[in-house]
Amino acid sequence: MNTLSEPSGGSEPVSNNAKTKNYIVGLGLLLVVVLLWTASSFLTQDMYDDGYQKPFLITYTNTASFVFYLLPYIARRLWAELWSPSKSTRSTVFYQPLVQDADVELFPVNQPNRPLTIEETVKLALGFCFLWFIANWTLNAALAYTSVASATVLSGMSGMMTLAIGRMFRVETLTLVKIGAVLTAFLGVILVAISDGSSNDTSDTGGSLMFLKTVDSLPVLGDFLALLSAVFYALYVVFLKVQIREESRIDMQLFFGFVGLFNIFLCWPMGVVLHLVGIERFEIPHTRNAIIIIVLNMFITLSSDFLYVIAMLKTTPLVVTIGLGLTIPVAVIGDFFLGKPAAPQVLAGSLLVLVAFIAVGIENARPKEGGDLLSDDSADSRDQQSRVRLDEHEVSPILG
């Protein structure tokens, strides 16, 4: 989706080439994220099989690892204080916009496409911290109350919700290809979940763990948590696209650093409550293998989520949502090398997810020509005219 103004005249081909390059880079980063998240899943599964099953603690430590991103920011600030004492010099140390100019009014405070200030970045990190944490923890918790199959299917609805919420906030266009791709990916997830459920009827009766072995007693709660995870995933991915829009507007290291900091100081009370009510008892990892996996998962999260947000800003929320479904075929390949061949339903589901990702990728790469199913042509025309007028003042605001 194109939310920013497009240059007119002779510069348009250059702009289109730059956007295409950014889009391809975003897809490449997304594939790296898929590989990292799949590796993390195998590690976590191995730790669960080893007897250490603490979804909240794992989510908490993974998110807390983001605080390490504050170290480069602190180092830059100290360097600026020691070697760049003048305020005018320090002002360019922390953020370098794409267009450098001597005019300090290039990005007036009231213009929406200026770089985010430190205060705005902190506020954005605060909102994202809770959305991200809830989306991840509710999915892990859902596995304790309902079957893996049900949790997988319901969390797989995040593609539909991302398309719907993204359309509401004008960061996604609603087309037949996208609707078909979302439904195709969802069908692929269902096939994988059916195969998973049928092959684990006897071995997975304990669910994924914790929560007092209440898997069979509260399946509705588990389904609700899985659905809640899909909602919060769609909310946080669209939230970031709406608030940031372009990678050049934000210091990503500073953003993730504050996400980790807020997680450390604001989310621990939830762990205390879970411990006191007996839902998830706090226990120090009792094996060397569990400690190693927790540390590895922290480093995987530290890099993968950073790359994931950049990939989303270079593409669209729907592309990364459908793209993350590629963890299914990648996991199938991983299981194959581990001597665990996949069932025919899993292979079919993986193929459907792959087809959906390719369809969405091609659809978003095509030039937009007002193909949104719910758009009013006259309204779109007025939006375009508004962007062109603002271009004359060297500003590129977001639509809507």
C-alpha positions in Angstrom: 0.0 0.0 0.0 1.2 3.5 -0.7 0.4 5.9 2.1 3.0 8.5 1.1 2.9 11.1 -1.6 4.5 10.2 -4.9 6.8 12.6 -6.8 5.5 13.8 -10.1 7.3 14.4 -13.3 10.6 13.0 -14.3 11.4 11.7 -10.8 8.6 9.2 -10.7 10.6 6.3 -12.3 13.3 6.8 -9.8 10.8 6.8 -6.9 9.2 3.7 -8.2 12.5 1.9 -8.5 13.4 2.9 -5.0 10.1 1.7 -3.7 10.5 -1.6 -5.5 14.0 -2.0 -4.1 12.7 -1.3 -0.6 9.9 -3.8 -1.1 12.3 -6.5 -2.2 14.5 -5.8 0.8 11.5 -6.0 3.1 10.6 -9.4 1.7 14.2 -10.6 2.2 14.2 -9.4 5.8 10.8 -11.2 6.3 12.3 -14.5 5.1 15.1 -14.1 7.6 12.6 -13.5 10.4 10.7 -16.6 9.3 13.9 -18.7 9.6 14.7 -17.2 13.0 11.2 -17.7 14.4 11.1 -21.3 13.2 14.5 -22.0 14.9 13.1 -20.4 18.1 10.0 -22.7 17.9 12.1 -25.8 17.6 14.2 -24.6 20.6 11.1 -23.8 22.7 9.6 -27.2 21.9 12.7 -28.9 23.0 12.7 -27.0 26.3 9.0 -27.9 26.8 9.8 -31.6 26.2 12.6 -31.3 28.7 10.0 -30.3 31.4 10.4 -26.6 31.7 7.1 -25.0 30.6 6.9 -21.3 31.5 5.2 -19.3 28.7 5.0 -16.0 30.7 8.6 -16.2 31.8 9.8 -16.9 28.2 7.7 -14.1 26.8 9.0 -11.7 29.6 12.7 -12.5 29.1 12.4 -12.4 25.3 10.8 -8.9 25.4 13.2 -7.7 28.1 16.1 -8.5 25.8 15.1 -5.4 23.8 16.6 -3.2 26.5 20.1 -4.0 25.1 19.2 -1.7 22.1 19.5 1.2 24.5 23.3 0.6 24.8 24.1 2.0 21.4 21.9 5.1 22.1 23.6 5.7 25.4 27.0 5.3 23.8 26.1 7.8 21.0 24.8 10.3 23.6 27.9 10.0 25.7 30.1 10.4 22.6 28.1 13.5 21.6 28.4 15.0 25.1 32.1 14.4 25.2 33.1 15.3 21.6 30.3 17.4 20.2 29.5 20.0 22.9 27.5 22.3 20.8 23.7 21.8 20.7 23.6 22.3 16.9 26.1 19.5 16.4 24.5 17.1 18.9 21.1 17.5 17.2 22.3 15.5 14.2 24.0 12.7 16.1 20.9 10.7 17.1 18.8 10.8 13.9 19.7 11.3 10.3 16.7 11.9 8.0 16.9 10.9 4.4 17.0 14.5 3.3 19.7 16.7 4.9 19.3 20.4 4.6 20.6 23.4 6.5 17.1 24.7 7.0 16.0 23.8 10.5 12.4 24.2 9.5 12.5 21.3 7.0 10.4 19.2 9.4 8.1 21.6 11.3 6.7 20.3 14.5 3.1 20.2 13.1 4.0 18.2 10.0 3.2 14.5 10.2 6.2 13.2 8.2 9.0 14.7 10.3 11.2 12.4 12.4 9.8 11.3 15.7 11.2 13.1 18.8 12.6 11.1 21.7 9.4 11.8 23.7 7.2 10.6 20.8 9.3 7.5 20.4 9.0 6.7 24.1 5.2 7.0 24.0 5.0 4.8 20.9 7.2 2.2 22.7 4.9 2.2 25.7 1.8 1.5 23.6 3.6 -1.2 21.5 5.0 -2.9 24.6 1.6 -3.9 25.9 0.1 -4.9 22.5 3.2 -7.0 21.7 3.3 -8.7 25.1 -0.4 -9.5 25.2 -0.4 -10.9 21.6 2.5 -13.3 22.4 1.5 -14.3 25.9 -2.1 -15.0 25.2 -1.2 -17.4 22.4 1.2 -19.3 24.7 -1.4 -19.3 27.4 -4.1 -20.5 25.1 -2.2 -23.8 24.5 -2.8 -24.6 28.2 -6.6 -24.6 27.9 -7.4 -25.7 24.4 -5.9 -28.0 21.8 -2.9 -27.1 19.7 -5.2 -27.4 16.6 -7.8 -25.0 17.9 -5.2 -22.5 19.0 -3.5 -22.6 15.7 -6.6 -22.1 13.7 -7.9 -19.2 15.8 -4.5 -17.4 15.9 -4.4 -18.0 12.1 -7.3 -15.5 11.8 -4.8 -12.7 12.3 -4.5 -12.4 8.5 -8.2 -11.6 8.2 -8.1 -9.2 11.1 -5.0 -7.4 9.8 -6.7 -6.9 6.4 -9.8 -5.6 8.1 -8.1 -3.3 10.6 -5.6 -2.2 8.1 -8.4 -1.2 5.7 -10.1 0.8 8.5 -6.9 2.8 9.1 -6.2 3.2 5.4 -2.9 1.3 5.4 -4.2 -1.6 3.4 -6.3 -1.7 0.2 -9.1 -4.3 0.0 -8.9 -6.3 -3.2 -10.2 -9.6 -4.4 -6.6 -11.0 -4.6 -5.9 -10.1 -1.0 -9.2 -11.5 0.2 -8.5 -14.7 -1.7 -4.9 -14.9 -0.4 -6.1 -14.4 3.2 -8.7 -17.2 2.9 -6.2 -19.5 1.1 -3.6 -19.0 3.9 -6.3 -19.6 6.5 -7.3 -22.8 4.8 -3.7 -23.9 4.8 -3.5 -23.3 8.5 -6.7 -25.3 9.1 -5.2 -28.3 7.2 -2.1 -28.1 9.3 -4.1 -27.9 12.5 -6.3 -30.8 11.6 -3.3 -32.9 10.9 -1.7 -31.8 14.2 -4.9 -32.5 16.2 -5.3 -36.0 14.7 -1.7 -37.0 15.3 -1.6 -35.7 18.8 -4.9 -36.9 20.3 -3.1 -39.2 22.6 0.2 -37.6 23.1 -0.9 -34.0 23.6 -3.6 -34.4 26.2 -1.7 -32.2 28.5 -1.7 -29.4 26.1 1.4 -27.3 26.1 1.7 -27.3 29.8 1.2 -25.2 32.9 -2.1 -23.9 34.1 -3.0 -26.7 36.5 -3.7 -29.3 33.8 -7.0 -27.7 33.0 -6.8 -28.4 29.2 -10.1 -30.3 29.1 -12.0 -28.2 31.6 -11.8 -24.7 29.9 -11.5 -25.1 26.1 -13.7 -22.0 25.6 -11.2 -19.9 27.5 -8.4 -21.3 25.5 -10.2 -20.5 22.3 -10.9 -17.0 23.5 -7.2 -16.4 24.4 -6.1 -17.7 20.9 -8.6 -15.3 19.2 -7.5 -12.5 21.5 -3.9 -13.1 20.4 -4.9 -12.8 16.7 -6.7 -9.5 17.5 -3.8 -8.0 19.4 -1.4 -9.1 16.7 -3.4 -7.3 14.0 -3.7 -4.3 16.3 0.0 -3.9 17.0 1.2 -4.5 13.4 -1.3 -1.9 12.1 -0.6 0.4 15.0 3.1 0.6 14.1 2.4 1.2 10.4 0.0 4.0 11.2 2.2 5.7 13.7 5.6 5.3 12.0 4.8 4.8 8.3 8.4 5.1 7.1 11.5 3.6 8.6 13.4 6.9 8.2 11.1 8.6 10.7 12.2 6.6 13.8 15.3 5.6 15.6 14.5 1.9 15.7 17.1 1.0 18.3 15.8 3.6 20.6 12.3 2.4 20.1 13.0 -1.2 20.8 15.2 -0.3 23.7 12.3 1.5 25.5 10.0 -1.4 24.7 12.4 -3.7 26.6 12.7 -1.2 29.4 8.9 -0.8 29.8 8.5 -4.6 29.7 11.0 -5.0 32.6 9.3 -2.5 34.8 5.6 -2.8 33.9 4.9 -6.4 33.1 6.5 -8.2 36.1 3.3 -7.7 38.3 1.5 -10.1 35.9 4.0 -12.8 36.6 3.6 -12.2 40.4 -0.2 -12.6 40.0 0.2 -15.8 37.9 2.5 -17.2 40.6 0.3 -16.3 43.5 -2.9 -17.9 42.0 -1.0 -21.0 40.9 -1.4 -20.5 37.2 2.4 -20.3 36.4 4.7 -20.9 39.3 8.0 -19.1 39.1 10.9 -21.6 39.0 14.5 -21.1 38.1 15.4 -23.3 35.1 16.6 -26.6 36.5 18.6 -27.9 33.6 21.6 -26.4 31.6 19.6 -27.1 28.4 16.7 -24.9 29.5 19.1 -22.0 30.4 20.9 -22.2 27.1 17.6 -22.2 25.2 16.2 -19.2 27.1 19.4 -17.2 26.3 19.3 -18.3 22.7 15.6 -17.3 22.4 16.4 -13.9 23.9 19.1 -13.2 21.2 16.8 -14.5 18.4 14.0 -12.2 19.6 16.4 -9.3 19.9 17.3 -9.6 16.2 14.2 -11.1 14.6 11.6 -8.6 16.0 13.8 -5.7 15.0 14.0 -7.0 11.4 10.3 -7.9 11.5 9.3 -4.3 12.1 11.6 -3.0 9.4 10.2 -5.5 7.0 6.6 -4.4 7.8 7.5 -0.7 7.2 9.1 -1.6 3.9 6.1 -3.7 2.8 2.6 -3.8 4.4 1.1 -5.3 7.6 -0.7 -7.9 5.5 2.4 -9.0 3.7 4.3 -9.7 6.9 1.2 -11.4 8.5 0.8 -13.8 5.6 4.5 -14.1 5.3 4.9 -15.3 8.9 2.8 -18.3 7.9 5.8 -19.4 6.0 7.0 -20.8 9.3 4.8 -23.7 8.5 6.6 -24.9 5.3 10.0 -24.0 6.8 9.1 -26.1 9.9 8.1 -29.0 7.6 11.5 -28.8 6.0 13.1 -28.8 9.5 11.1 -31.8 10.6 12.2 -33.6 7.4 15.8 -33.2 8.2 15.1 -34.3 11.8 13.6 -37.5 10.4 10.0 -36.5 11.0 8.2 -36.6 7.6 5.1 -34.4 7.4 1.6 -35.7 6.7 -0.1 -35.0 3.4 -2.4 -32.5 5.0 0.6 -30.5 6.3 2.3 -30.5 2.9 -1.0 -29.3 1.3 -1.4 -26.6 3.9 2.2 -25.4 3.5 1.7 -25.1 -0.2 -1.5 -23.1 0.3 0.3 -20.7 2.6 3.2 -20.3 0.2 0.8 -19.6 -2.7 -1.1 -17.0 -0.5 2.2 -15.2 0.3 3.3 -15.1 -3.3 -0.1 -13.7 -4.3 -0.1 -11.0 -1.7 3.5 -10.1 -2.5 2.7 -9.7 -6.2 -0.5 -7.8 -5.5 1.3 -5.2 -3.3 4.2 -4.9 -5.7 1.8 -3.8 -8.5 1.1 -0.1 -9.1 -2.0 1.0 -7.3 -4.8 2.1 -9.6 -7.7 2.7 -7.3 -8.7 -1.0 -7.0 -9.9 -1.0 -3.5 -13.4 -2.7 -3.3 -14.7 -0.1 -0.8 -13.1 3.0 -2.2 -15.0 5.9 -3.6 -13.2 7.0 -6.7 -14.0 10.7 -6.0 -12.7 10.4 -2.4 -9.5 8.7 -3.6 -9.1 11.5 -6.1 -9.4 14.1 -3.4 -6.8 12.3 -1.3 -4.4 12.2 -4.2 -5.0 15.9 -5.0 -4.3 16.7 -1.3 -1.0 14.9 -1.4 0.1 16.6 -4.6 -0.6 20.0 -3.1 1.4 19.1 0.0 4.2 17.9 -2.2 4.7 21.4 -3.3 5.7 22.3 0.2 8.1 19.3 0.4 5.9 17.4 2.9 4.5 13.8 2.5 1.7 13.2 5.0 -0.1 10.0 5.6 -3.5 9.4 4.2 -6.5 9.7 6.4 
